[in-house]
Amino acid sequence: MVKKSLLLSLILYIGMTLSAAENPVVEMQLLSAISYTPNTSQWNETMAPALSLSISSGRSGNVRGEVVLKTPNPMLFSTASTSDIYEEILHKAYFKARFPSVRLTAGKTRLSWGDGMLFNAGDVLYGSNDTSVTLTQSELRSETGLLVSLNYPLGFFSFAEAVVLPSPDMQIEHMGGGARLYTTVQETKVEAGYLTSYESERLHKPYISLQGNIGPDWYLSSSLAIPQSGDIGEETLDSWVITGGLFHIQYLENDKNVSLRLEFLTRPAGNWKLESQSDADCPLLLYPEVVYTPSSSLSWSLRTIISPLDLSFNATLGVNWAVLEGFSLLGFLSAPVGEKDDLFSWKGKVPSPYGPKDGSISLSLGASWIF
């Protein structure tokens, strides 16, 4: 009953906000999915509506802010607490203030540390080292959190940034914080930083990230998670993650183009045996992505996460057709392929943002409207 009341309050709040806001941006998406789950031999059909409301201030002036509300995933209503649902609804709520020498950001938002679309070892704030993502989403990593940051410009494409994180359990000794330095050395971007946070135990996370261009854009990151107690050496080695990637857009005749991306994640201390792998310690993962745009209104995409050591993968073929201004038709065909105990399997469990779920083949058709 509480969760239903929370959803009703959200609807009322959205209505009042829309009437008061000057330039809100609303994105509505409706997908109908037909899926087959081999593990249970069941066919299912679901219709999943999604709504996002973004309200931002004008970019002029020294202070601006943004609030983004999203409808939560329906799976949360049966498994999550009211506070978790609230966190899902209030996706962003922050302001930025520009002072003569520093820039302040405070509220619930996302800071982009490191580089990578799916895999990013430099993302020590939120973590981008797993495969628990939905490949039908435009943003593969979009987690946000409460923070306060100060950004101090040091020159052209160079700055220092400090961040403070609130305690996850209201105990002051569990607060977190860190800093990073962002600069360029000749034509290479160099970023190095450190974060300490409490995640059932105190962890210290140094990282380094590089980015450049050799024709295609390239990026490389590495990080550690060092505990304060236990077997510090072994746990630190187990936490070592290296990620990187290449990205290139090839322009063709008649305004056509193909974008190519290849990312990797490796854990040097992981299980390098040719056997079934788990998401937590898989030593090698690949993410190839191809997007073909034959016209300004049509695009095809193929996204795949590959686990080479157990020869399993999760693939999604997508199409986006902008038939009218702000209105697009969408289609997705998704399937995991692998043996029962592999990382990806249509006869076993596969990673998802809301915990492991039965693997299935699904076809989703729907529409998206932005106004």
N, C-alpha and C positions, 0 to 999 in steps of 0.2 A: 504493500500500500504506500509505503514511504517512497519507493522508487517511482511509482506512478505519479505521486504528487510532485516529485522532483521534475519529472518530464513535463507535467502540466505547467509548473512554474516557469520552466524554460520556454515553453511556447508563448506564455503570456509576456515574458520578458522580451522575447524576440519581437513580438508585436509592438510593444511600447517603444523599444529601441528603434525599430524601423520608422515609426512615426516621428521620432525626435531627431534621428540622424539626418545629416544633409546629403551625404554620398555613400550610403552603404553598398557593399558588393555582396550579392547573394548567389551562391552556387547550389543548384539542386541537381541531384543525380538519382536516377531510378534504374536499377538493374534487375532483370529476371534471370535466374540461374537454374539450369537443369543439370543435375549431377548424378553420377553413378558411383557407388562405393563398393568396390569388389570385396572388401573385408566383411561386409554385411549383406552383400548382394541386394542392395536397395537402390531404387531410383528416388530422387527427391527433387522438389521444385520449390524455390523460395523467391520472394520479391523483396529486395532490400533498398528502401529509400534512404537517401543521405542528404543532409542540408548543412551548408556552411555559411555563416554570416560574418563578414569582415567590416568593421567600422574603424576608419582611421582618420586622423586629423590631417589638415593640409600640410604640405611639405615646407611651406614658407615659415619663417620664424625660427626661434631657437629651441622650442619645445614641441614635440609631436608625440602622439601615442596611437595605439592600436588595440582593439579588442576583437578576438576571433572566437566565435562560438560554433561548436560542431555537435551534431547528433551523435550519441554514442553507438557503438556496435551493439546490435540486439543481443549478442551472446553475453554481454556484460550483465544484463538484468537478472540472469539466473545464476551467475557465478561471483559477481563482484559486490563489494560493499557500496553503500551510498556515497562515501567519500571518493571511491575510485571512479564512480560514474560522474560525480561532480568534476573531478580532474579531467575526465575525458571530454566533458561538455565545454569547460572553460579552457580552450586550447591555448589562447594567448591573451594577455592583459598586461600591457607594459607601457612605459613612456621613455623617451629619450630626450635629454637636455644637453644643449651645446653651450659650454662655458668658454671663456677666452682661451684657456689652455688645455682643458680636458672635456671629454664627453661622457655623460652619465647615462647608463641604462638600468632600469629597475622594474621588476615585475616578473610575470611569467612569460618567457620567450625562449628562443633557441639561439645560442651562439655557435658559429661555425668554426670549429677548430680542426685543423688538418684538412685533407682532401680525399674525396672519394664519394661516388654516388651510392654504392651499396656497402663496400668495405672501406673502412677508414680507421686505421689504428690511432690516428691523432685525435679522434673524437673521444677523449677521456671523460668528457662531461656526461654523455648519454650512452655511449657504447654503440659501435657499428661493426661488431665482429661476429655476428650470428646470421642465420638464414631465416629468422622468424619474421618475415616480411610478406606483404601481399603484392605480388608482381603486377596486379591490375591497377595499382595506385600510381598517380603521376609522381608523387614524392615517396620514395622508398623509405627514407628516414625523416621523420617529422616530430619526434618526441620533444617536448618542451619541459621547462621546469622553472621554479622560482629562483631568482638570483639578483644580485646587484653587481654591476661591473663599471669600471672606470677605464677609459681609453685615452692614452696620452700620445698624440701624434709626434713622431720623431723626424719626419721629413716625407719626401715623396715615396709612397708605397712602403712606409715604415712606421711602426707604432709599437707601444707597449700597452698591455692590457692586464688588469687585475680583476679577479672575480671572487665574490663571497657567496656561499651557498647556505641556506638555512638548515637547521638540524632536521633530520627525517623523523625524529621522535620527541622533539621539543627539549632534549637534553643539550645544554649549551656546549658540552665537551664534544658533541657529535657534529658540530658545524663543520663546513668544508670551505675550501678556498684554494686559489691558485693564481698563476700568472703565465703570460706568454709574451714572447718577443717575435715580431713579424718584420722582416726586412728583405732586401734583395742583395745578392752578391753577383755582380755583372748581370746576366740575364736569368738567373735562377732565384726563385723565391725560397727563402729559408725561414722556417717557423719552428720555434722550440719553446716548450712550456712544461709546466708541472701543476698537478692538481692533487690535493689530499681530500678524501671524502670518506664517509662512514657508510659501509654496506655490510651490515652484520659484524664487521670488524673494520678497523682503521686501515686504509690503503693509501699508498703514495704512488702517484702515476706520472712519471716523466715521459715525455715524448718528443719526437723530432719529425718534421715534415718538410719535404722538398717538392718543388714544382718548376717545370720548365717546358721548353718546346724544342723538338728535334724534327720538325715537320708536323707530326701529331703532337698534341699536348701530352706530357707525361707527369706523373705524380707518384711519390713514394713516402710512406710513413712507417714509423716504428714506435712501439710503446711497451712499457712494463707496468705491472701492478704489484708493488712491493708491500707485503704485510708487516706489521709491527711485532708479531709473535709467531710461534710455531716454527716449522722448518722454512726459514726465510729464503735460503738459497734455492731449494727445490721449488717452492711455490712461486718465486720470482721467475725462475727459468720456465716453469709451466705457463706463466702468464704472458711470456714474450710473444708479441704479435707483429708481423710485418705485412703491410698492404701496399698495393700500388696499382697503376693502371695507365692505359693509353686511350686517348680520345681524338677522333679526327672526323671532320665533315668534308665529304667530297661533293663538290658542286657539279651538276650535270647540265646538259642543254635544256632549254625551255623551262628554266627555274626549278628543275628537279634537283634533289640532293639526297645523299645517303650519309647518315651519321653512324660511326662505328666506335664502339667502346669495348675494352677488355680490361677487367679488373681481376686481381688475385688477392687471396689472403693465405698466409702461411703461418703455422705455429711450429717453429723449429723443434720444440720439445714434445710435439704431439705424437700420436700413434701412427707411424709410417708404414704399418703392415698393410698388405693388400687384402683387407677384410672390411666388414661392415664398420661404419664410422658413426660417431655421435656429434651433435652440433657443438658441444662444449669444447671438444679437443680435436676436432678434425684438422689434420695438419696441412691440408691444401684444398682450397676452394677456388673456383673460377666463375667469373660473371661476364659472359659475352652478351652484348646488346647490339642489335641492328635496327635502325629506324629508316625506312624508305618513305620519302615525301614526294610523290609524283606531281602534286599540285599544292597550292596554298590552302586548300580545303580538305585534303585527304592525306592520311599517313598510316603506314603499316609498321608494326613493331614486333620484334621477337626478343624476348628476355628469357635467359636461361641461367640457372645456378647449377654448377656441375661439381660433383665430388669425384675426382679422378680415381682415388684409391679403391672405392667400392663400385665404380662405374655406374653411379646413379645420378639423376638430374631432375630438376623441376623446371618446366618450360611453360611460357605463356605467350600465345600469339594474339596480338591485338590490332584493332582497326579503329580509327577515329575519323569520322566524316562530318565536317562542319557544313551542314546543309543550309543553315541560315545564320545570320549574325548572332553570336552568342549561344546558338543551339546546335548540338552535335549528336550524332548517332554513334553508339559505341558497341563493340563486340569483342569478346575474349574467349579463347579456348585454352584451357589450362589442364596440365596433367603431370604428375610425378611418375618417374620411371625408375625401377630398381627392384632388387629382391626384398623379401619381407623385412629383414633387419637392417637394411641399408639406410643411409641418411634420408634418402627420398625413396618412397615406395608406395605404389598404389594399393598394395595389399597389407600395409602396416601403418605405422604412425608417421606423420610428417610434421616438421616445425611450423608454428603459426604464431602471430602476435599474441594470441590468447591461450597459448599452451599447445602441446601436441594434439593432433586430431587425426582421424582416419583419412588416409589418402583417397582421393577421388578424382575422376575425370569430370570436368564441368564446362558447360557452354553458357556464357552470360551475354545477354543482349539488353540494350537499354538506351538511355539518352541522358545528356547533360545540358543544363541551361544556366547560363551566367547572365545576370542582369543587375 
